Amino acid sequence: MAAKTAIIISHYNLYSTLCLESLIAQIQDDFETGHAHCFVVVNFAQRKILELPGLRRPVSILYRENTGMNIGAWDHGWRAAFNYDNFIFLQEECRILRVGWLAAYLERLSDTSIGLIGESINADMSWEQFLNLPSRISKSVWRRVHSEVLALGIEMGSSSRHLQSLIWGARRSVLEKIGGFPIGMTKMQCIGSEVGVSLKVQSAGLRVELVGDRPFSWISHPQWDRNAG
């Protein structure tokens, strides 16, 4: 039986659905019905039904309380999609850049030495180097993130290498091995969760890697567009 892939998209329901509808249309251009299916996980700040008229293929819509931001929605999504083998996690603001993106993700996920893939990764450096990088984010903020990772009970290790939680891909076996994603209740805790997921994967003896040979090769996000501009 062919492996099945779930595309998990997080949606905050105080936002317009325009980005979400555009992303769903883009991803549905690139996969075969029966082998890939789209799940939208709604973090609701107001109780209303999500309406997505005009889709070419059906999607599954899940609702949850607005906790843990995007990572919280992604964790809810993979646990609900119990019969899928591969998972690709997207924020609703993402934009597909090239046809063939799904095949590229699945090829990387077929490498069993890799545990987590994405489009943006920080340099492989020590925590001391990472915490002292010049950044628009103050050192005090990064030190608080460092503390939040420790508070999650995650071993820090010697390296700060981690994938940004804009776009992730993982196999079910890996998610089960690391116990899913830690759910932060505050912004700092959510950033700690982002870092912590990569650390948990690496502590399991698996690699975290870019999908392409450069950042945002297949899927983009406004955060990258702003930084690149």
C-alpha angles and dihedrals in degrees: 000000000000117000114258124224128209120202107207115198122186118217128186107207097216086069127083114260093229096099091043094051091047092051093048090051090051096049094046089060090067112047140063120246110251096028098061131027134181124233121189114202112200118210097200124210088167127031107247136126117256111236120197108176123188100026114155092217131027122261129198116240121205127186130210142157115279099258129129093017114232096344090053090053092047092050090051091048100053092045090053093048091066098163099051125102104198130037132199115190120204137177111229092244091064121117127205110233104187142019110252096045094128093052089050091053094047092048090056092045090054088068102092092201089067119078105175133020133187146146102260129042132171120238118274102257141135121274090248091056092044094050091051098049116125104250144157084242111074122244089241090061092051091048089054089051089051088053092048091054089053090048089057088061092245120146108243098207121190099290133068093205110144143147120243113246095239095097127004137171128194143156120248090241090060094047090051091047093054094039095246126279123327110240118227121205097199132041091256091049090050091053088048088052091052091055092039096058092059091046091051091051092049092046086056088061096257132121130243111215146168116256094226135030092266137025116288096007096151109012128031135199132199090246089063092042091055093047093046092049 
